[in-house]
Amino acid sequence: MAGSPESVTAAGNEAKRGLVETLDADRKDQSTRSETGRFTRGRNETQDLLQRLDGSRRFTEALLGQIHSGVIAADMTRRITFANRSAAETLGVDILACVGLDLLKAFGQCHALMTALDTLAEGDEARVDVALVTGAGEHLDLGVTLMR
């Protein structure tokens, strides 16, 4: 038995609303899956880059650690972030104790070094002669190359 035209129309409208809601939900699910996929790929790429960067850092530190000349790296606050064995021995400190030291204090507040650091522009290089007295009282004349 057929229903009244109004009930058929109401049932049809209800079916349309249900279909539209289902399609909207499917689109949202698809969009969420797509964004999740992009996020996962981005996270994986970032982790990959960080692993490669860490590998490069470890290689560079190992290489610099074998150089006979002293090598020191410092951040923009003049805190030592890396020192190879030769640099630590020259400064008369333990290699692990070098990291975090103030660069100028490590070199005895050398005026020439301080001036060069203050005036060195990005991408420039300067050579400074430093008279250093080590912790053991040894007097050393060093040629220091600065790069920013």
C-alpha positions as CSV (number, residue, x, y, z in Angstrom):
1,M,0.0,0.0,0.0
2,A,1.4,3.3,-1.1
3,G,1.8,6.1,1.4
4,S,0.4,9.6,0.9
5,P,2.4,11.9,-1.3
6,E,3.5,13.9,1.7
7,S,4.8,10.8,3.5
8,V,6.7,9.7,0.3
9,T,8.2,13.2,0.0
10,A,9.1,13.2,3.6
11,A,10.7,9.8,3.4
12,G,12.6,10.9,0.2
13,N,13.8,14.1,2.0
14,E,14.9,12.0,5.0
15,A,16.8,9.6,2.7
16,K,18.5,12.6,0.9
17,R,19.5,14.1,4.3
18,G,21.0,10.8,5.3
19,L,22.9,10.4,2.1
20,V,24.2,14.0,2.4
21,E,25.3,13.4,6.0
22,T,27.0,10.1,4.9
23,L,28.8,11.9,2.1
24,D,29.9,14.7,4.4
25,A,31.2,12.3,7.0
26,D,33.1,10.4,4.2
27,R,34.6,13.6,3.0
28,K,35.7,14.6,6.5
29,D,37.2,11.1,7.1
30,Q,39.0,11.3,3.8
31,S,40.3,14.8,4.6
32,T,41.4,13.7,8.0
33,R,43.2,10.6,6.6
34,S,44.8,12.9,4.0
35,E,46.0,15.3,6.6
36,T,47.2,12.5,8.9
37,G,49.2,11.1,5.9
38,R,50.8,14.5,5.2
39,F,51.6,14.9,8.9
40,T,53.1,11.4,9.1
41,R,55.2,11.9,5.9
42,G,56.4,15.3,7.2
43,R,57.3,13.8,10.6
44,N,59.2,11.0,8.9
45,E,61.1,13.4,6.7
46,T,62.0,15.5,9.7
47,Q,63.2,12.5,11.6
48,D,65.2,11.4,8.6
49,L,66.8,14.9,8.3
50,L,67.6,15.0,12.0
51,Q,69.3,11.6,11.8
52,R,71.4,12.6,8.8
53,L,72.3,15.9,10.5
54,D,73.3,14.1,13.7
55,G,75.4,11.7,11.6
56,S,77.1,14.7,9.9
57,R,77.7,16.4,13.3
58,R,79.3,13.2,14.8
59,F,81.5,12.8,11.7
60,T,82.6,16.4,11.8
61,E,83.4,16.2,15.5
62,A,85.3,13.0,15.0
63,L,87.3,14.6,12.2
64,L,88.0,17.8,14.2
65,G,89.0,15.7,17.2
66,Q,91.8,14.1,15.2
67,I,93.3,17.4,14.0
68,H,96.6,18.4,15.7
69,S,95.7,22.1,15.8
70,G,93.3,23.3,18.4
71,V,89.8,23.9,17.2
72,I,87.1,25.6,19.3
73,A,83.6,26.5,18.3
74,A,81.5,29.0,20.3
75,D,77.9,30.3,20.1
76,M,76.8,33.9,19.8
77,T,77.0,34.3,23.5
78,R,80.7,33.3,23.4
79,R,80.1,30.0,25.2
80,I,82.3,27.2,23.9
81,T,80.2,24.6,22.2
82,F,83.0,22.3,21.0
83,A,86.7,21.9,21.6
84,N,89.0,19.2,20.2
85,R,91.6,17.5,22.4
86,S,94.4,19.8,21.2
87,A,92.4,22.9,22.2
88,A,91.6,21.5,25.6
89,E,95.2,20.6,26.2
90,T,96.4,24.1,25.2
91,L,93.8,25.7,27.5
92,G,94.8,23.3,30.2
93,V,91.3,22.0,30.9
94,D,89.5,18.7,30.6
95,I,88.0,18.3,27.1
96,L,84.5,17.8,28.7
97,A,85.0,20.9,30.9
98,C,85.6,23.1,27.8
99,V,81.9,23.0,26.7
100,G,80.1,25.9,28.3
101,L,83.2,28.0,29.2
102,D,83.2,31.6,28.3
103,L,85.5,32.0,25.3
104,L,87.2,35.2,26.6
105,K,87.7,33.7,30.0
106,A,89.3,30.6,28.5
107,F,91.8,32.9,26.7
108,G,92.5,35.1,29.8
109,Q,90.3,38.1,28.8
110,C,92.7,38.8,25.9
111,H,91.9,42.4,24.7
112,A,92.9,41.7,21.0
113,L,90.6,38.7,20.9
114,M,87.7,40.6,22.5
115,T,88.1,43.5,20.0
116,A,88.2,41.1,17.1
117,L,85.1,39.3,18.2
118,D,83.3,42.6,18.7
119,T,84.1,43.8,15.2
120,L,84.0,40.6,13.2
121,A,81.1,40.8,10.7
122,E,79.0,37.8,9.5
123,G,81.0,35.8,6.9
124,D,84.3,37.5,7.8
125,E,87.5,35.9,9.1
126,A,90.3,37.5,11.2
127,R,93.6,36.4,12.7
128,V,94.6,37.4,16.2
129,D,97.8,36.9,18.1
130,V,97.1,35.8,21.7
131,A,99.5,35.5,24.6
132,L,98.0,32.8,26.8
133,V,99.1,31.7,30.2
134,T,97.8,28.2,30.7
135,G,96.4,26.8,34.0
136,A,99.8,25.2,34.5
137,G,101.5,28.6,34.2
138,E,103.0,28.0,30.8
139,H,103.3,31.0,28.5
140,L,102.1,30.4,24.9
141,D,102.0,32.7,21.9
142,L,99.0,31.5,19.8
143,G,97.8,32.5,16.4
144,V,94.0,32.4,16.6
145,T,91.8,32.4,13.4
146,L,88.3,33.7,14.0
147,M,85.4,33.0,11.6
148,R,81.8,34.1,12.0
